[in-house]
């Protein structure tokens, strides 16, 4: 498969080239799994281009990534990891292995010349979870993992290969905990218990050495799951060449979950290039018809019903983001005002959010509201989060005000407002400072009047409570929800 690259700058896989036949004796040339390969190759292009939004197109809005690197040892949502990333994301794909629930991709990160294994769970054509495993040997050499831990897992790798290759039932059973489960869904296998696992008749395993192309150093293909330094990760990936009964060889990745040095669960993934040469693969799966995702800010993730009963299509939404928006909408009802009208709302990440906290775009009779907020932006950076910060609530109310004024502030009222606050133009364009534009000044006035506690409006020069009250009452015909005497 020409699209599947099998070399890296610092380390090259020595791929075992074997002319294998399918079990029925005929060459299997079906392009099994090629949709998955294309999907991950496209994702790699976006990573290598350092395209924040392009990468996010491939993930569900709440996709969670566990990874070793950096301070986020426990992982984070993919948008959070990417938004604070200042390094080079450049990577390339070394191999793609499939299971019925997702994929395991072998990658190299070009900026660091390191290799990894990424286990991805796929749902609805998008990645909903990932765990990043790092090559064990370099972790010890770079002091990111205890040498004893690395040695233990590399020892397990060797013992595992020897036991399965030799076919000794006792040696195989000794690898597994009493309630261990081996899952190989592409072969329709779920095996419980060491005895049943040992008797499952799996083919022998032999590992072709992986070598650094510059130093010819042998690389043991064991990858460790995310963990703090020195601790046992409890999860690892091993890559094997598997020989079936007919002598055909294909590559397989195993994901181990361990406790006390014994395997409690083992999930097997099969290489898209070599597996069809030895087996008649499952023709259908999550990869069937898989294509490059549409831009994430164009995909509807839900429908929000506003307090007044309008349906608004939501992009990149979460339950918390939608609740905060509905709470902001409810402030209009509390003030005795009709709610603002818009047709879609898109939360960050959106390509329309570059350099902005929000915006309203009206096109062909439709109003598209963009709230450039991640869920993590709703609360203070430290301390317990009881409710969204005043600043965040102000941002949302400001953007909603733009939609409201389109329907309720005509040219005459605009002129009256400009005269009251001492401005000259309502919506002049980018050549006038933001605070001197009536359309922005009025949106801040609206936000202030709908908040439930006092706020300083520094962006528009900190007018007094009395001045803000007069401006809000002129725009809306009602009193603000602020009380100047109370403040």
Secondary structure, 3 states (H helix, E strand, C coil): CCCCCCECCCCECCCCCCCCCCCCCCCCCCCCCHHHHHHHHHHHHHHHCCCHHHHHCCEEEEEEEECCCCCCCCCEEHHHHHHCCCCCCCEEEEEEEECCCEEEEEEEECCCCEEEEEEEEEECCEEEEEEEEEEHHHHHHCCCCCHHHHHHHHHHHHHHHHHHHHCCHHHHHCCEEEEEEEEEHHHCEEEECHHHHHCCCCCEEECCCEECCCCCCEECCEEECCCCCCCCCCEEEEEEEEECCCCCEEEEEEEEEEECCEEEEEEEEEECCCHHHHCCCCCCCCCCCCCCCCCHHHCEEEEEECCCCCEEEEECCCHHHHHHHHHHHHHHHHCCCCCCCCCEEEECCCHHHCCCCEEEEEECCEEEEEECCCHHHHCCCCCCCCCCCHHHHHHHHHHHHHHHHHHHCCHHHHHHHHHHHCCCECCCCCCCCHHHEHHHHHHHHHHHHHCCCCCCCHHHCCCCHHHHHHHHHHHHCCCCCCCCCCC
